[in-house]
Amino acid sequence: MSDWHSRITVEPGKLGGKPCVRGMRISVADVLEYLAADMSIEEILADFPYMEREDILACLAYAAERERERGSTPQPA
């Protein structure tokens, strides 16, 4: 999913202005942390039945675009 814009929202009064899924109180960072903790998309959807598969893909697309915009990779310490 390359067009995440319709699924990722930012509202100043919600979750401190963090990027969220469709205006809900679940942040992109939350979804990414679940995936990083080895939860499958199916497990996330089972835990959050109001989410859709496309929401999770939108979180990944959003993160990928943000990372591309950042540019260089930090060097290990």
N, CA, C and O atoms as CSV, one atom per row, in Angstrom:
chain,resi,resn,atom,element,x,y,z
A,1,MET,N,N,0.858,-1.177,0.000
A,1,MET,CA,C,0.000,0.000,0.000
A,1,MET,C,C,0.895,1.228,0.000
A,1,MET,O,O,1.596,1.493,0.977
A,2,SER,N,N,0.871,1.956,-1.066
A,2,SER,CA,C,1.704,3.151,-1.141
A,2,SER,C,C,0.935,4.393,-0.721
A,2,SER,O,O,1.553,5.383,-0.330
A,3,ASP,N,N,-0.401,4.377,-0.789
A,3,ASP,CA,C,-1.168,5.551,-0.394
A,3,ASP,C,C,-1.765,5.346,0.991
A,3,ASP,O,O,-2.888,4.864,1.136
A,4,TRP,N,N,-1.010,5.714,1.984
A,4,TRP,CA,C,-1.433,5.570,3.375
A,4,TRP,C,C,-2.239,6.774,3.847
A,4,TRP,O,O,-2.819,6.743,4.933
A,5,HIS,N,N,-2.281,7.828,3.047
A,5,HIS,CA,C,-2.847,9.113,3.471
A,5,HIS,C,C,-4.301,9.042,3.933
A,5,HIS,O,O,-4.709,9.826,4.790
A,6,SER,N,N,-5.077,8.133,3.394
A,6,SER,CA,C,-6.488,8.063,3.786
A,6,SER,C,C,-6.674,7.273,5.086
A,6,SER,O,O,-7.768,7.281,5.651
A,7,ARG,N,N,-5.643,6.602,5.564
A,7,ARG,CA,C,-5.776,5.755,6.756
A,7,ARG,C,C,-4.985,6.250,7.960
A,7,ARG,O,O,-5.315,5.904,9.095
A,8,ILE,N,N,-3.963,7.042,7.739
A,8,ILE,CA,C,-3.147,7.549,8.842
A,8,ILE,C,C,-3.507,9.012,9.073
A,8,ILE,O,O,-3.415,9.839,8.166
A,9,THR,N,N,-3.918,9.317,10.299
A,9,THR,CA,C,-4.354,10.672,10.622
A,9,THR,C,C,-3.533,11.236,11.773
A,9,THR,O,O,-2.982,10.497,12.590
A,10,VAL,N,N,-3.466,12.552,11.817
A,10,VAL,CA,C,-2.800,13.243,12.920
A,10,VAL,C,C,-3.757,14.313,13.414
A,10,VAL,O,O,-4.155,15.208,12.668
A,11,GLU,N,N,-4.120,14.203,14.699
A,11,GLU,CA,C,-5.015,15.174,15.322
A,11,GLU,C,C,-4.344,15.671,16.595
A,11,GLU,O,O,-3.989,14.870,17.459
A,12,PRO,N,N,-4.165,16.985,16.720
A,12,PRO,CA,C,-3.436,17.531,17.869
A,12,PRO,C,C,-3.978,17.064,19.226
A,12,PRO,O,O,-3.191,16.862,20.150
A,13,GLY,N,N,-5.276,16.890,19.372
A,13,GLY,CA,C,-5.850,16.515,20.658
A,13,GLY,C,C,-5.950,15.019,20.904
A,13,GLY,O,O,-6.485,14.596,21.929
A,14,LYS,N,N,-5.451,14.226,19.994
A,14,LYS,CA,C,-5.561,12.771,20.129
A,14,LYS,C,C,-4.180,12.152,20.205
A,14,LYS,O,O,-3.365,12.321,19.297
A,15,LEU,N,N,-3.917,11.437,21.285
A,15,LEU,CA,C,-2.622,10.773,21.517
A,15,LEU,C,C,-1.440,11.734,21.342
A,15,LEU,O,O,-0.389,11.358,20.823
A,16,GLY,N,N,-1.631,12.957,21.776
A,16,GLY,CA,C,-0.545,13.935,21.723
A,16,GLY,C,C,-0.102,14.293,20.317
A,16,GLY,O,O,1.038,14.711,20.116
A,17,GLY,N,N,-0.987,14.135,19.343
A,17,GLY,CA,C,-0.659,14.486,17.967
A,17,GLY,C,C,0.138,13.430,17.228
A,17,GLY,O,O,0.668,13.696,16.150
A,18,LYS,N,N,0.230,12.219,17.800
A,18,LYS,CA,C,0.943,11.135,17.120
A,18,LYS,C,C,0.120,10.625,15.942
A,18,LYS,O,O,-1.109,10.676,15.982
A,19,PRO,N,N,0.774,10.137,14.902
A,19,PRO,CA,C,0.045,9.533,13.776
A,19,PRO,C,C,-0.755,8.326,14.265
A,19,PRO,O,O,-0.226,7.445,14.944
A,20,CYS,N,N,-2.039,8.304,13.906
A,20,CYS,CA,C,-2.959,7.259,14.347
A,20,CYS,C,C,-3.617,6.584,13.149
A,20,CYS,O,O,-3.555,7.068,12.019
A,21,VAL,N,N,-4.239,5.469,13.434
A,21,VAL,CA,C,-4.982,4.734,12.415
A,21,VAL,C,C,-6.410,5.264,12.367
A,21,VAL,O,O,-7.156,5.142,13.338
A,22,ARG,N,N,-6.784,5.847,11.248
A,22,ARG,CA,C,-8.135,6.331,10.975
A,22,ARG,C,C,-8.766,7.094,12.125
A,22,ARG,O,O,-9.958,6.933,12.389
A,23,GLY,N,N,-7.997,7.914,12.808
A,23,GLY,CA,C,-8.533,8.736,13.885
A,23,GLY,C,C,-8.836,7.975,15.165
A,23,GLY,O,O,-9.364,8.552,16.116
A,24,MET,N,N,-8.511,6.691,15.204
A,24,MET,CA,C,-8.739,5.899,16.404
A,24,MET,C,C,-7.585,6.113,17.381
A,24,MET,O,O,-6.581,6.737,17.039
A,25,ARG,N,N,-7.730,5.606,18.563
A,25,ARG,CA,C,-6.685,5.760,19.571
A,25,ARG,C,C,-5.698,4.607,19.538
A,25,ARG,O,O,-5.363,4.025,20.570
A,26,ILE,N,N,-5.243,4.290,18.350
A,26,ILE,CA,C,-4.139,3.338,18.182
A,26,ILE,C,C,-3.136,3.995,17.245
A,26,ILE,O,O,-3.463,4.356,16.114
A,27,SER,N,N,-1.924,4.142,17.728
A,27,SER,CA,C,-0.929,4.879,16.951
A,27,SER,C,C,-0.192,3.974,15.975
A,27,SER,O,O,-0.179,2.750,16.112
A,28,VAL,N,N,0.411,4.606,15.004
A,28,VAL,CA,C,1.266,3.886,14.056
A,28,VAL,C,C,2.381,3.185,14.828
A,28,VAL,O,O,2.722,2.039,14.533
A,29,ALA,N,N,2.946,3.877,15.816
A,29,ALA,CA,C,4.027,3.284,16.612
A,29,ALA,C,C,3.554,2.025,17.333
A,29,ALA,O,O,4.302,1.052,17.431
A,30,ASP,N,N,2.319,2.033,17.838
A,30,ASP,CA,C,1.785,0.835,18.501
A,30,ASP,C,C,1.779,-0.342,17.533
A,30,ASP,O,O,2.240,-1.433,17.867
A,31,VAL,N,N,1.262,-0.118,16.349
A,31,VAL,CA,C,1.160,-1.186,15.352
A,31,VAL,C,C,2.549,-1.692,14.979
A,31,VAL,O,O,2.764,-2.899,14.875
A,32,LEU,N,N,3.485,-0.780,14.778
A,32,LEU,CA,C,4.844,-1.184,14.429
A,32,LEU,C,C,5.497,-1.984,15.560
A,32,LEU,O,O,6.228,-2.942,15.305
A,33,GLU,N,N,5.231,-1.590,16.802
A,33,GLU,CA,C,5.782,-2.333,17.936
A,33,GLU,C,C,5.195,-3.743,18.006
A,33,GLU,O,O,5.915,-4.692,18.316
A,34,TYR,N,N,3.911,-3.892,17.725
A,34,TYR,CA,C,3.305,-5.229,17.708
A,34,TYR,C,C,3.968,-6.099,16.642
A,34,TYR,O,O,4.285,-7.263,16.888
A,35,LEU,N,N,4.172,-5.531,15.473
A,35,LEU,CA,C,4.813,-6.293,14.397
A,35,LEU,C,C,6.254,-6.637,14.766
A,35,LEU,O,O,6.717,-7.747,14.503
A,36,ALA,N,N,6.959,-5.692,15.372
A,36,ALA,CA,C,8.347,-5.933,15.780
A,36,ALA,C,C,8.440,-6.991,16.875
A,36,ALA,O,O,9.461,-7.666,17.011
A,37,ALA,N,N,7.368,-7.131,17.653
A,37,ALA,CA,C,7.327,-8.143,18.708
A,37,ALA,C,C,6.876,-9.495,18.162
A,37,ALA,O,O,6.583,-10.418,18.922
A,38,ASP,N,N,6.827,-9.597,16.850
A,38,ASP,CA,C,6.515,-10.846,16.143
A,38,ASP,C,C,5.034,-11.218,16.157
A,38,ASP,O,O,4.685,-12.385,15.982
A,39,MET,N,N,4.165,-10.228,16.366
A,39,MET,CA,C,2.736,-10.488,16.200
A,39,MET,C,C,2.456,-10.511,14.707
A,39,MET,O,O,3.001,-9.703,13.955
A,40,SER,N,N,1.620,-11.420,14.285
A,40,SER,CA,C,1.233,-11.460,12.876
A,40,SER,C,C,0.104,-10.457,12.637
A,40,SER,O,O,-0.539,-9.986,13.575
A,41,ILE,N,N,-0.115,-10.150,11.386
A,41,ILE,CA,C,-1.228,-9.271,11.039
A,41,ILE,C,C,-2.532,-9.877,11.548
A,41,ILE,O,O,-3.389,-9.159,12.063
A,42,GLU,N,N,-2.685,-11.171,11.409
A,42,GLU,CA,C,-3.905,-11.843,11.854
A,42,GLU,C,C,-4.088,-11.713,13.368
A,42,GLU,O,O,-5.209,-11.526,13.841
A,43,GLU,N,N,-2.992,-11.812,14.129
A,43,GLU,CA,C,-3.079,-11.664,15.585
A,43,GLU,C,C,-3.477,-10.241,15.973
A,43,GLU,O,O,-4.284,-10.045,16.882
A,44,ILE,N,N,-2.918,-9.261,15.292
A,44,ILE,CA,C,-3.274,-7.870,15.574
A,44,ILE,C,C,-4.747,-7.645,15.268
A,44,ILE,O,O,-5.455,-7.018,16.056
A,45,LEU,N,N,-5.210,-8.146,14.140
A,45,LEU,CA,C,-6.617,-7.982,13.769
A,45,LEU,C,C,-7.547,-8.688,14.754
A,45,LEU,O,O,-8.648,-8.206,15.019
A,46,ALA,N,N,-7.116,-9.819,15.295
A,46,ALA,CA,C,-7.928,-10.522,16.290
A,46,ALA,C,C,-8.013,-9.727,17.593
A,46,ALA,O,O,-9.063,-9.697,18.236
A,47,ASP,N,N,-6.903,-9.078,17.986
A,47,ASP,CA,C,-6.887,-8.274,19.206
A,47,ASP,C,C,-7.605,-6.940,19.043
A,47,ASP,O,O,-8.125,-6.388,20.013
A,48,PHE,N,N,-7.636,-6.424,17.821
A,48,PHE,CA,C,-8.261,-5.130,17.531
A,48,PHE,C,C,-9.229,-5.306,16.363
A,48,PHE,O,O,-8.903,-4.940,15.234
A,49,PRO,N,N,-10.407,-5.858,16.619
A,49,PRO,CA,C,-11.337,-6.201,15.532
A,49,PRO,C,C,-11.833,-5.007,14.716
A,49,PRO,O,O,-12.353,-5.191,13.616
A,50,TYR,N,N,-11.683,-3.807,15.229
A,50,TYR,CA,C,-12.101,-2.617,14.492
A,50,TYR,C,C,-11.057,-2.192,13.460
A,50,TYR,O,O,-11.319,-1.312,12.639
A,51,MET,N,N,-9.887,-2.808,13.499
A,51,MET,CA,C,-8.858,-2.506,12.502
A,51,MET,C,C,-9.021,-3.401,11.287
A,51,MET,O,O,-9.624,-4.472,11.353
A,52,GLU,N,N,-8.473,-2.937,10.185
A,52,GLU,CA,C,-8.499,-3.690,8.934
A,52,GLU,C,C,-7.066,-3.949,8.485
A,52,GLU,O,O,-6.144,-3.217,8.847
A,53,ARG,N,N,-6.899,-4.987,7.702
A,53,ARG,CA,C,-5.578,-5.330,7.170
A,53,ARG,C,C,-4.920,-4.125,6.498
A,53,ARG,O,O,-3.717,-3.906,6.646
A,54,GLU,N,N,-5.705,-3.351,5.764
A,54,GLU,CA,C,-5.181,-2.182,5.060
A,54,GLU,C,C,-4.642,-1.135,6.029
A,54,GLU,O,O,-3.744,-0.371,5.673
A,55,ASP,N,N,-5.181,-1.089,7.259
A,55,ASP,CA,C,-4.668,-0.160,8.269
A,55,ASP,C,C,-3.228,-0.522,8.629
A,55,ASP,O,O,-2.370,0.354,8.748
A,56,ILE,N,N,-2.975,-1.803,8.800
A,56,ILE,CA,C,-1.636,-2.260,9.168
A,56,ILE,C,C,-0.662,-2.012,8.024
A,56,ILE,O,O,0.467,-1.574,8.245
A,57,LEU,N,N,-1.097,-2.290,6.819
A,57,LEU,CA,C,-0.235,-2.017,5.654
A,57,LEU,C,C,0.022,-0.525,5.513
A,57,LEU,O,O,1.111,-0.121,5.106
A,58,ALA,N,N,-0.961,0.292,5.842
A,58,ALA,CA,C,-0.779,1.744,5.791
A,58,ALA,C,C,0.256,2.189,6.818
A,58,ALA,O,O,1.045,3.093,6.542
A,59,CYS,N,N,0.265,1.573,7.990
A,59,CYS,CA,C,1.285,1.894,9.006
A,59,CYS,C,C,2.679,1.587,8.481
A,59,CYS,O,O,3.607,2.374,8.666
A,60,LEU,N,N,2.822,0.447,7.830
A,60,LEU,CA,C,4.119,0.082,7.256
A,60,LEU,C,C,4.525,1.048,6.146
A,60,LEU,O,O,5.684,1.456,6.075
A,61,ALA,N,N,3.594,1.411,5.293
A,61,ALA,CA,C,3.890,2.340,4.199
A,61,ALA,C,C,4.262,3.717,4.750
A,61,ALA,O,O,5.183,4.361,4.249
A,62,TYR,N,N,3.548,4.161,5.776
A,62,TYR,CA,C,3.852,5.435,6.420
A,62,TYR,C,C,5.273,5.416,6.997
A,62,TYR,O,O,6.049,6.349,6.788
A,63,ALA,N,N,5.599,4.353,7.720
A,63,ALA,CA,C,6.933,4.241,8.315
A,63,ALA,C,C,8.017,4.190,7.246
A,63,ALA,O,O,9.078,4.792,7.411
A,64,ALA,N,N,7.761,3.484,6.163
A,64,ALA,CA,C,8.749,3.395,5.080
A,64,ALA,C,C,8.984,4.767,4.459
A,64,ALA,O,O,10.124,5.140,4.182
A,65,GLU,N,N,7.918,5.510,4.241
A,65,GLU,CA,C,8.079,6.844,3.648
A,65,GLU,C,C,8.818,7.775,4.597
A,65,GLU,O,O,9.677,8.542,4.163
A,66,ARG,N,N,8.500,7.721,5.874
A,66,ARG,CA,C,9.194,8.558,6.850
A,66,ARG,C,C,10.688,8.218,6.894
A,66,ARG,O,O,11.531,9.110,6.996
A,67,GLU,N,N,11.001,6.948,6.817
A,67,GLU,CA,C,12.396,6.515,6.851
A,67,GLU,C,C,13.142,6.980,5.597
A,67,GLU,O,O,14.296,7.401,5.677
A,68,ARG,N,N,12.480,6.902,4.443
A,68,ARG,CA,C,13.101,7.394,3.208
A,68,ARG,C,C,13.388,8.885,3.315
A,68,ARG,O,O,14.426,9.354,2.847
A,69,GLU,N,N,12.476,9.631,3.927
A,69,GLU,CA,C,12.652,11.077,4.070
A,69,GLU,C,C,13.811,11.417,5.012
A,69,GLU,O,O,14.465,12.448,4.850
A,70,ARG,N,N,14.059,10.556,5.985
A,70,ARG,CA,C,15.138,10.797,6.954
A,70,ARG,C,C,16.506,10.724,6.314
A,70,ARG,O,O,17.423,11.434,6.727
A,71,GLY,N,N,16.653,9.894,5.333
A,71,GLY,CA,C,17.932,9.824,4.633
A,71,GLY,C,C,18.879,8.796,5.189
A,71,GLY,O,O,18.586,7.600,5.181
A,72,SER,N,N,20.018,9.256,5.675
A,72,SER,CA,C,21.110,8.362,6.036
A,72,SER,C,C,20.777,7.504,7.262
A,72,SER,O,O,19.916,7.837,8.077
A,73,THR,N,N,21.491,6.403,7.348
A,73,THR,CA,C,21.343,5.468,8.458
A,73,THR,C,C,22.343,5.821,9.540
A,73,THR,O,O,23.513,6.064,9.243
A,74,PRO,N,N,21.902,5.854,10.803
A,74,PRO,CA,C,22.868,6.147,11.874
A,74,PRO,C,C,23.934,5.053,11.969
A,74,PRO,O,O,23.660,3.878,11.727
A,75,GLN,N,N,25.131,5.457,12.320
A,75,GLN,CA,C,26.249,4.510,12.463
A,75,GLN,C,C,26.192,3.872,13.846
A,75,GLN,O,O,25.830,4.534,14.819
A,76,PRO,N,N,26.546,2.584,13.943
A,76,PRO,CA,C,26.558,1.920,15.258
A,76,PRO,C,C,27.561,2.574,16.207
A,76,PRO,O,O,28.583,3.113,15.784
A,77,ALA,N,N,27.248,2.515,17.472
A,77,ALA,CA,C,28.128,3.134,18.484
A,77,ALA,C,C,29.328,2.266,18.782
A,77,ALA,O,O,30.166,2.633,19.606
